[in-house]
Amino acid sequence: PELIAAVRAEGTARASSVVFSPVLGAFAVGVAVPVQRDAELVGVLTAVMLPQAWQSLVNRQKVPPGAVLGIFDAEQRVVARSMDHELWVGKPGSPGLVGLVRSKSPSGWGETRTLEGTPAYTIYSRSPASGWSAAIGIPKSYVDEQGRRAIIVLAGATTLSLCVGLLVATYLARTISRPMRE
């Protein structure tokens, strides 16, 4: 009833938070869309979506090893998740993620812990219209290792360049000084 009333008042589509439906025996999300004829609201079309529908979106994404991708409702409750979906659906996101998403910025990143307790760099985006959000937590160890590899490659290339430069400089110095010694 509140969802339909909000759609009637605002004239825009809305989605409820994820809730447990005793009738379905599962978590569900209500979706309501205004029906207009000649720019006049004539009704509201409603549907109930199971989290598995949202889960199919998550499953199609390619995420780095150990990363967790999730969709969260306006109350930052898990709607769909790439890791242990059934265990977490309907429950709040991690405290760090909830803090990030509730910040003033509709998107951003920060250091958090996943629901499993893994330290992660988390990137999120929140819809200003619905309050729903999507986030990905990439393990810090994975990101830091990639950074270390890049630094090692850069340091190796720099060292190699310096060695080649020294060899060329030594060769040129000998070439120039040889006629002077004769």
Number of C-alpha atoms within 10 A of each C-alpha: 6 8 19 23 12 14 23 19 11 11 17 14 20 19 22 19 24 25 17 14 12 8 6 9 8 13 20 22 20 17 19 22 19 21 17 12 9 6 7 10 14 12 14 19 13 16 11 13 15 19 22 18 12 16 17 13 14 20 15 9 10 10 15 14 9 15 20 22 23 24 26 26 23 20 19 25 23 26 32 29 27 22 17 12 16 15 10 16 25 24 15 17 23 17 13 16 24 16 13 22 27 14 11 8 13 15 17 15 17 15 17 24 20 22 17 10 9 16 16 23 21 24 20 21 19 23 12 12 10 14 18 21 23 22 21 23 26 25 23 18 14 16 14 12 12 12 12 12 12 12 12 12 12 12 12 12 12 12 12 12 12 12 12 12 12 12 12 12 12 12 12 12 11 12 11 11 11 10 8 8 6 5
